[in-house]
Amino acid sequence: MKTNRNLIQAVRMYKFQSLFIKSLILIFLLVIVPFAGLSVVMYFQMNKAIETEVSGVNMNSLYRVKDSIDNIFKQMDHVSLEMIYQDDVSAFMLTDITNNNLTANMKSIHDKISMYTRSFKYIDSLYVFSERNQYMLSNRLDSSLIEFDDKTWSGNVYQKIEKNMSYRDLRKRNDIYPFYISFTRPAYLYENKIGAVTANIDIEELRKFSNQTTEQSENTYIIDGDVVVYSLNRNEFMANIHSVNLLNAADALTKIGEPHSSIKTIHGQKYILSVLPSGDNGLTYISLLPLKNYEQKMKDLRAFLYVFFGVGAIIVLVVSLLISIKTFSPVNQIMSMIEDQEKLEPLMASSEKSKWNEVRTITNSIFRTLDAKKGLEQELQLRLHSLRKAQTIALQNQTTPHFLYNTLETIKYLAIELTKGHNPVSNMVTALSDLLRRSLDTDNPLTDIRDEIQHAKQYVGIMQARYPNKFDVIWQIQESILSCHILKISIQPLLENAFQHGIIPTRNPGQIIITGLRTSDGIVITVSDNGQGIPDTQLKKLQQSMSGGVNLEEKHIGLKNLNQRIKLIFGEEYGVFLTENLHKGTAVFIVIPENIDIDEIE
């Protein structure tokens, strides 16, 4: 419950910036986008499969229509051919009609004509014509060609025959009705045309017969060239293909070389266009199947995919939520541990390392960092407290040096006035006044070594006047370091320490040597004396005191004060160091960096 409470609090607090919300959105998108893409691909694939299935059904239906019609056309050609080779038909064409023996032949021909027209319902009529007699036998009426009721047959069919071969003509009887597909076989005696046999198929009857025997689309067409030979719509019989709205809009004859199916959009409605050329008779079979007939399947498919995607999206959301909660669990544990730090920190310290994991390691690192932060804060508070004390002391002590400096200046001028010129008293007062003035100059804590040596020499002058012939001072400073920078009032405390604690306690005259040189550690200034030295115990205590922490509460400018100032400005690796002099006495070193950024220190 606490985990859930922390999770809810995190969402409320950080909203969309919450790691939980971000991970939830990321995981959801990483899963839902491929899932949505897969659904779209599935939809198009299934839609394509349905369209392919519909195309296959349409093409198969068209194949059945083609096979049926092709067989009928072959039968009609066979009927014409069979009739032309009958003996009684040959006798009718070659014998004069006035011959009494021809009567029996004509009766036999009528019997055959009657047999064929009764066997095939789509045969409207069967003609047997004799060129010699200019006479026509048929199931309708026997008469001379001139009196024959199909006036257009001679001009539209017979007169066009030039070779001994099968002919197929699309025509209207007497250019009115019915619509015929006429199959004609001519009869030749040597190279002379002696007659012909024509079987006329009524296209209307053929349509009815085909509809009964084969399942076909309502938009099924048979095309001969650019003329509609067959259609389920009688108004389109013998029409030009470009005058048939569907065929013209579908551009159905653009590819007729091989069977194919494609989807065409005609007047806003989709159709499956199947084209099937017949290699036997030069006809082209076309079917346009409206896809609206399969609209219910498409609706069912879309409904299924909507449900599939909706359910899938819910499942993806739930899974993403569970994964996000599981992923956020370590973060939640860390937050809980940080909130209960005081309770958990002892447990962390006492828990076995073997039971640790990444979360415990991170939390332990955070605890260590927080502990270090607490320590630094405490140390900072102590230093700020010391700084405030030091600032108070400094403010209290500012009055005395200024007052002494002004008093010494007054004494100097009184001494000059009494002696009517400079004298040893005025000179010493001038040196002391310069020392005080330098101690009051706090604008910049640094000066160059040349200036610092000059300040130290003023102090030496005062001490030599006070203790004549008590000590000698030897300066051994490398010329190359004179322009380098050093803390103000840094050499004078070393000289004071050597004089007060090394030279003065002895009765003999002493010597102080000041050296300055450049080393790999920086610039080293050494002040050594041959005085009484420092006992080992006291030296060790002093060295330990020098290496201790910074203390800003010192009241006098001594070695420790100088050491603290150097460390504060340059760092812990620099400062003041004490050793015993090899010859007797004490040696004190100042180590400072060679290259100093004055602007940064200021």
C-alpha positions in Angstrom: 0.0 0.0 0.0 2.9 2.3 0.8 4.4 1.7 -2.6 1.1 2.6 -4.3 0.8 5.7 -2.2 4.3 6.8 -3.1 3.5 6.2 -6.8 0.4 8.2 -6.6 2.2 11.0 -4.8 4.9 11.0 -7.4 2.4 11.3 -10.2 0.5 14.1 -8.5 3.7 16.0 -7.7 5.6 15.6 -11.0 2.7 15.0 -13.4 4.0 14.4 -16.9 7.6 14.9 -15.7 7.3 11.9 -13.5 9.6 9.0 -14.5 6.6 6.6 -14.1 4.4 8.6 -16.6 7.3 8.9 -19.0 8.2 5.2 -18.9 4.5 4.3 -19.2 4.1 6.5 -22.3 7.3 5.2 -23.8 6.5 1.5 -23.2 2.9 2.0 -24.4 4.1 3.7 -27.6 6.9 1.1 -28.2 4.3 -1.7 -28.1 1.2 0.0 -29.5 2.9 1.5 -32.6 4.2 -1.9 -33.9 0.8 -3.4 -32.9 -1.1 -0.7 -34.8 1.2 -1.2 -37.7 0.7 -4.9 -37.6 -3.1 -4.4 -37.5 -3.0 -2.1 -40.5 -0.8 -4.6 -42.4 -3.2 -7.4 -41.4 -6.2 -5.3 -42.6 -4.6 -4.7 -46.0 -3.5 -8.3 -46.3 -6.9 -9.7 -45.4 -8.6 -7.1 -47.6 -6.2 -8.0 -50.4 -7.0 -11.7 -49.8 -10.7 -11.1 -50.1 -10.2 -9.1 -53.3 -8.0 -11.9 -54.6 -10.6 -14.4 -53.6 -13.3 -12.4 -55.3 -11.1 -11.9 -58.4 -10.6 -15.7 -58.5 -14.3 -16.4 -58.2 -15.1 -13.9 -60.9 -12.4 -15.3 -63.2 -13.5 -18.9 -62.6 -17.1 -17.9 -63.4 -15.9 -16.2 -66.6 -14.0 -19.4 -67.5 -17.2 -21.4 -67.2 -19.0 -18.9 -69.4 -16.2 -19.0 -71.9 -16.2 -22.8 -72.0 -19.9 -22.9 -72.4 -20.1 -20.3 -75.2 -17.0 -21.7 -77.0 -18.7 -25.2 -77.0 -21.9 -23.7 -78.4 -20.0 -21.9 -81.1 -18.1 -25.1 -82.0 -21.4 -27.0 -82.1 -22.9 -24.5 -84.5 -19.9 -24.6 -86.8 -20.1 -28.4 -86.6 -23.8 -28.4 -87.5 -23.1 -26.2 -90.5 -20.2 -28.3 -91.6 -22.1 -31.6 -91.0 -25.1 -30.3 -93.1 -22.9 -29.2 -96.0 -21.5 -32.7 -96.4 -24.9 -34.5 -96.5 -25.7 -36.2 -99.8 -29.2 -34.9 -100.0 -27.9 -31.3 -99.4 -25.3 -31.8 -102.2 -28.0 -33.1 -104.5 -30.2 -30.1 -103.6 -27.5 -27.7 -104.6 -26.4 -29.5 -107.8 -29.8 -30.7 -109.1 -32.4 -28.6 -110.9 -35.4 -28.0 -108.6 -37.8 -29.1 -111.4 -36.4 -32.7 -111.1 -39.1 -34.8 -109.5 -36.4 -36.9 -107.7 -35.4 -33.8 -105.6 -38.6 -33.9 -103.5 -37.4 -36.8 -101.4 -34.0 -35.0 -100.8 -35.8 -31.8 -99.7 -37.9 -33.7 -97.2 -34.8 -35.4 -95.8 -33.1 -31.9 -95.5 -36.2 -30.6 -93.6 -36.1 -33.5 -91.2 -32.4 -32.7 -90.4 -33.2 -29.0 -89.9 -36.0 -29.8 -87.6 -33.8 -32.2 -85.6 -31.2 -29.5 -85.0 -33.6 -26.7 -84.2 -35.4 -28.9 -81.7 -32.2 -30.2 -80.1 -30.7 -26.7 -79.5 -33.2 -24.2 -78.1 -30.9 -21.3 -78.9 -30.9 -22.1 -82.7 -33.5 -19.8 -84.2 -33.3 -21.0 -87.7 -31.2 -23.2 -90.1 -30.8 -22.2 -93.8 -29.8 -24.4 -96.7 -29.3 -22.4 -99.9 -28.8 -23.6 -103.5 -26.9 -21.1 -105.8 -28.1 -23.0 -108.9 -31.8 -22.9 -108.0 -31.6 -19.6 -106.1 -33.8 -21.4 -103.6 -33.7 -21.5 -99.8 -34.8 -24.3 -97.5 -35.3 -23.5 -93.8 -37.4 -24.4 -90.7 -39.4 -21.2 -91.3 -40.3 -21.2 -94.9 -39.1 -22.7 -98.2 -39.0 -20.1 -101.0 -36.9 -18.5 -103.6 -34.2 -16.2 -102.4 -36.1 -13.2 -103.7 -39.2 -14.1 -101.7 -37.3 -15.3 -98.6 -38.3 -13.4 -95.5 -34.7 -12.9 -94.2 -33.9 -10.2 -96.8 -30.5 -9.2 -95.2 -29.0 -12.7 -95.2 -27.8 -12.6 -98.9 -26.2 -9.2 -98.7 -24.8 -9.4 -95.1 -23.7 -13.0 -95.2 -23.7 -14.9 -98.5 -22.3 -12.2 -100.7 -19.3 -11.7 -98.4 -18.2 -15.3 -98.7 -15.0 -15.6 -100.8 -13.3 -18.7 -99.5 -14.3 -22.2 -98.4 -14.2 -21.6 -94.6 -16.4 -21.0 -91.7 -17.9 -17.6 -91.2 -19.4 -15.9 -88.1 -21.6 -12.9 -88.6 -23.3 -10.7 -86.0 -26.5 -9.3 -87.4 -30.2 -8.5 -87.1 -32.8 -10.3 -89.1 -34.0 -7.8 -91.7 -32.0 -5.3 -89.7 -34.7 -5.2 -87.0 -35.1 -8.3 -84.8 -34.1 -10.8 -83.5 -30.3 -10.5 -83.0 -28.4 -13.3 -84.7 -25.0 -14.8 -84.5 -24.9 -16.6 -87.9 -22.5 -19.5 -88.5 -22.1 -20.2 -92.3 -20.3 -22.9 -94.2 -20.2 -22.4 -98.0 -20.3 -25.3 -100.5 -17.9 -25.3 -103.4 -17.6 -27.5 -106.5 -14.0 -27.1 -107.5 -13.6 -23.3 -107.3 -17.3 -22.5 -107.9 -19.5 -21.6 -105.0 -22.7 -23.6 -105.3 -24.5 -22.8 -102.0 -24.2 -22.5 -98.2 -25.6 -23.7 -94.9 -26.2 -21.1 -92.1 -27.1 -21.8 -88.5 -28.6 -18.7 -86.8 -28.3 -18.4 -83.0 -30.8 -16.1 -81.3 -28.7 -14.1 -78.9 -31.7 -13.6 -76.5 -32.2 -17.4 -76.3 -28.5 -17.9 -75.9 -28.5 -15.5 -73.0 -31.3 -17.4 -71.3 -29.6 -20.7 -71.9 -26.3 -19.5 -70.6 -27.9 -18.0 -67.5 -29.5 -21.3 -66.7 -26.4 -23.4 -67.2 -23.7 -21.1 -65.7 -23.5 -18.7 -62.8 -22.3 -15.4 -64.1 -22.1 -11.7 -63.2 -24.8 -9.4 -64.3 -22.1 -7.5 -66.2 -20.7 -10.3 -68.4 -19.8 -9.4 -71.9 -18.5 -11.2 -75.0 -16.6 -8.8 -77.3 -15.8 -9.3 -81.0 -13.3 -6.6 -81.9 -15.1 -3.5 -80.6 -18.6 -4.8 -80.8 -20.6 -6.4 -78.0 -21.6 -9.9 -79.1 -23.2 -11.0 -75.9 -24.5 -9.3 -72.8 -27.1 -10.0 -70.2 -28.6 -6.6 -71.0 -30.4 -6.9 -74.4 -30.1 -3.2 -75.0 -26.3 -3.7 -75.3 -26.5 -6.4 -78.1 -24.4 -5.4 -81.0 -23.4 -2.1 -79.4 -20.0 -0.5 -79.8 -17.9 -1.1 -76.7 -17.4 2.7 -76.3 -21.1 3.2 -76.1 -21.4 0.8 -73.1 -20.9 2.9 -70.0 -19.2 0.3 -67.8 -16.8 -1.0 -70.5 -15.8 2.4 -71.7 -15.2 3.7 -68.1 -13.3 0.6 -67.2 -11.1 0.8 -70.3 -11.6 -2.9 -70.5 -9.7 -3.6 -73.7 -6.4 -2.0 -72.7 -4.8 -5.4 -72.0 -6.5 -8.3 -73.8 -3.4 -10.3 -74.6 -3.7 -12.6 -71.5 -6.2 -13.4 -68.8 -6.1 -10.9 -65.9 -8.1 -9.3 -63.2 -7.9 -5.9 -61.6 -9.9 -3.5 -59.5 -11.5 -0.5 -61.2 -13.4 2.4 -59.7 -16.2 3.4 -61.9 -18.5 6.3 -60.9 -17.4 5.9 -57.3 -18.0 2.2 -57.1 -15.4 -0.5 -57.1 -15.5 -3.4 -59.6 -13.5 -6.5 -60.2 -12.6 -6.4 -63.9 -11.8 -9.8 -65.3 -10.7 -10.2 -68.9 -10.4 -13.6 -70.6 -9.4 -13.8 -74.3 -10.5 -16.9 -76.3 -7.8 -18.4 -78.5 -10.3 -20.5 -80.5 -12.6 -17.9 -82.0 -10.9 -14.4 -81.4 -13.6 -13.4 -78.9 -12.9 -11.6 -75.6 -14.9 -12.4 -72.4 -15.3 -9.6 -69.9 -16.9 -9.6 -66.4 -17.4 -6.6 -64.1 -18.3 -7.8 -60.6 -19.3 -5.0 -58.2 -17.5 -5.3 -54.9 -20.6 -4.1 -53.1 -21.7 -7.7 -53.4 -19.0 -8.5 -50.9 -19.4 -5.4 -48.8 -20.7 -7.4 -45.9 -17.5 -9.4 -45.8 -15.5 -6.2 -45.8 -17.7 -4.8 -43.0 -17.2 -7.9 -41.0 -13.5 -7.7 -41.5 -13.3 -4.1 -40.4 -15.5 -4.8 -37.4 -13.2 -7.7 -36.4 -10.1 -5.5 -36.8 -11.7 -2.7 -34.7 -12.5 -5.1 -31.9 -9.1 -6.8 -32.3 -7.3 -3.4 -32.1 -9.4 -2.1 -29.2 -8.9 -5.3 -27.1 -5.3 -5.3 -28.1 -4.8 -1.6 -27.1 -6.4 -2.3 -23.7 -4.2 -5.3 -23.2 -1.1 -3.3 -24.2 -2.1 -0.5 -21.8 -2.5 -2.9 -18.9 0.8 -4.7 -19.7 2.5 -1.3 -20.1 1.1 -0.2 -16.8 2.4 -3.4 -15.0 5.8 -3.0 -16.6 6.0 0.7 -15.7 5.0 -0.1 -12.1 7.7 -2.9 -12.0 10.3 -0.6 -13.6 9.4 2.3 -11.3 9.7 0.0 -8.2 13.5 0.5 -7.7 13.0 4.3 -7.9 10.2 4.0 -5.5 12.3 2.0 -3.1 15.1 4.6 -3.2 12.6 7.4 -2.5 11.2 5.4 0.4 14.7 4.7 1.8 15.6 8.4 1.5 12.4 9.4 3.3 13.1 6.9 6.1 16.8 7.5 6.1 17.2 7.6 9.9 15.3 4.2 10.2 16.9 2.5 7.3 20.5 3.7 7.7 21.4 1.3 10.6 19.7 -1.6 8.7 21.8 -0.8 5.7 25.0 -0.7 7.8 24.1 -4.0 9.4 22.7 -5.9 6.4 24.8 -8.6 4.8 26.6 -7.7 1.5 25.3 -10.9 0.0 21.7 -9.6 0.2 22.6 -6.3 -1.5 21.5 -5.4 -5.0 21.8 -2.3 -7.2 19.1 -0.4 -5.3 20.8 -1.0 -1.9 24.2 0.0 -3.4 22.8 3.2 -4.8 21.0 4.0 -1.6 24.1 3.3 0.4 26.1 5.7 -1.8 23.4 8.3 -1.3 23.6 7.8 2.5 27.4 8.2 2.4 27.0 11.4 0.3 24.4 12.8 2.7 26.7 12.0 5.7 29.6 13.7 4.0 27.3 16.7 3.3 26.3 16.8 6.9 30.0 16.8 7.9 30.8 19.5 5.4 27.9 21.6 6.7 29.1 21.3 10.3 32.6 22.2 9.3 31.3 25.1 7.3 29.3 26.3 10.3 32.4 26.1 12.5 34.5 28.0 10.0 31.8 30.7 9.6 31.7 31.0 13.4 35.5 31.4 13.5 35.3 33.9 10.6 32.7 36.0 12.4 34.9 36.0 15.5 38.0 36.9 13.5 36.1 39.7 11.8 35.0 41.0 15.2 38.6 40.9 16.5 39.9 42.6 13.3 37.3 45.4 13.8 38.3 45.8 17.4 42.0 46.0 16.5 41.7 48.4 13.7 41.6 51.4 16.0 44.9 50.7 17.8 47.2 50.5 14.7 45.7 53.7 13.2 46.1 55.5 16.4 49.7 54.3 16.8 50.6 55.3 13.2 49.3 58.8 13.7 51.1 59.1 17.1 54.4 57.9 15.6 54.1 60.4 12.8 53.6 63.2 15.4 56.6 62.0 17.4 58.8 61.9 14.3 58.0 65.5 13.4 58.5 66.7 17.1 61.9 65.0 17.1 62.9 66.7 13.8 61.6 70.0 15.2 63.7 69.7 18.4 66.9 68.8 16.6 66.2 71.0 13.6 66.7 68.0 11.3 66.6 64.2 10.9 68.2 62.2 13.7 68.3 58.5 14.8 65.1 58.9 16.7 63.2 60.3 13.7 64.7 57.6 11.5 63.6 54.8 13.8 60.2 56.3 14.2 59.9 56.6 10.3 60.8 52.8 10.0 58.3 51.8 12.6 55.6 54.1 11.0 56.2 52.4 7.6 55.8 49.0 9.3 52.5 50.0 10.8 51.3 51.6 7.5 52.1 48.4 5.7 50.1 46.3 8.2 47.1 48.6 7.7 47.2 48.2 3.8 44.6 45.4 3.2 43.6 46.2 -0.4 45.8 43.4 -1.8 47.2 40.6 0.3 50.1 40.0 -2.1 53.3 41.9 -2.9 56.4 41.1 -4.9 59.4 39.5 -3.0 61.6 42.6 -3.7 59.1 44.9 -1.8 58.7 42.3 1.0 62.5 42.1 1.5 62.5 45.9 1.7 59.9 45.8 4.5 61.8 43.1 6.3 65.0 45.2 6.2 63.2 48.0 7.9 62.4 45.6 10.8 66.0 44.5 10.9 67.1 48.1 11.1 64.9 48.7 14.1 66.2 45.6 15.9 69.8 46.4 15.1 69.3 49.9 16.6 67.8 48.3 19.7 70.4 45.6 20.0 73.6 46.9 18.3 76.2 44.3 17.5 73.9 41.5 18.6 73.3 39.8 15.3 74.1 39.9 11.7 71.7 39.3 8.8 72.8 37.7 5.5 70.6 37.9 2.4 70.9 35.2 -0.2 68.0 35.7 -2.6 68.0 34.6 -6.3 67.6 37.5 -8.6 65.1 35.6 -10.7 62.5 35.4 -7.9 62.4 39.1 -6.9 59.5 39.8 -9.2 57.5 36.8 -7.9 54.6 37.4 -5.6 54.4 36.6 -1.9 52.1 37.3 1.0 52.6 40.7 2.7 54.3 40.6 6.1 55.6 37.0 5.6 59.4 37.4 6.0 59.3 39.8 8.9 57.5 37.2 11.2 60.2 34.7 10.5 62.9 37.2 11.3 61.1 38.2 14.5 60.8 34.5 15.5 64.5 33.9 14.8 65.5 37.0 16.8 63.2 36.6 19.8 63.4 32.9 20.3 66.9 32.1 18.8 69.3 35.1 19.2 68.0 37.1 22.2 68.1 34.1 24.7 71.9 33.6 24.0 74.6 35.9 25.3 76.7 35.6 22.2 76.2 37.5 18.9 74.2 35.6 16.4 73.6 35.3 12.7 70.4 35.1 10.7 70.6 33.9 7.0 67.7 34.5 4.6 67.7 32.5 1.4 65.2 32.5 -1.5 65.2 30.1 -4.5 63.0 28.4 -7.1 62.5 24.6 -6.6 60.2 22.0 -8.2 57.8 22.5 -5.3 57.6 26.3 -5.9 59.4 29.2 -4.3 61.1 28.5 -1.0 62.1 31.3 1.4 64.2 30.0 4.4 65.1 32.0 7.5 67.7 30.1 9.6 69.6 31.2 12.8 72.4 29.8 14.9 70.6 30.6 18.2 69.6 28.3 21.0 67.2 26.2 18.9 64.0 24.5 20.0 63.8 21.3 22.2 62.6 18.2 20.3 59.4 17.9 22.3 58.5 21.5 21.8 59.5 21.3 18.1 57.2 18.3 17.5 54.3 20.0 19.3 54.9 23.2 17.2 55.0 21.1 14.0 51.8 19.4 14.9 50.2 22.7 15.6 51.4 24.1 12.3 49.9 21.1 10.4 46.5 21.4 12.2 43.3 23.0 10.9 42.9 26.7 10.0 42.2 28.9 13.0 41.1 32.4 12.2 41.0 33.5 15.8 44.8 34.2 16.2 45.5 37.6 17.7 49.2 38.0 16.8 51.0 37.8 13.5 53.2 34.8 14.4 54.3 31.6 12.6 51.0 29.9 12.9 49.1 32.9 11.8 51.3 33.2 8.7 50.9 29.4 8.0 47.2 29.8 8.2 47.1 32.7 5.8 49.2 30.9 3.2 47.0 27.8 3.4 43.8 29.8 3.1 45.1 31.6 -0.1 47.3 29.0 -1.8 46.0 25.7 -0.5 46.9 23.0 2.0 50.1 21.9 0.1 51.8 25.2 0.9 52.6 26.9 4.2 55.3 27.3 6.9 57.5 24.4 8.0 60.1 24.2 10.9 63.2 22.0 11.2 66.3 22.0 13.3 69.3 23.8 11.9 72.2 21.4 11.1 74.7 23.7 12.8 72.5 24.7 15.7 69.5 26.8 16.0 66.3 26.7 13.9 65.3 26.9 10.2 61.9 28.0 9.1 60.7 27.6 5.5 58.0 29.3 3.5 56.7 27.4 0.5 54.5 29.2 -2.0 53.5 28.5 -5.6 55.6 30.1 -8.4 52.7 31.1 -10.7 50.0 33.1 -8.9 46.8 34.5 -10.4 46.6 37.8 -8.7 43.2 38.7 -10.1 41.7 35.5 -8.7 43.1 36.1 -5.2 42.0 39.7 -5.2 
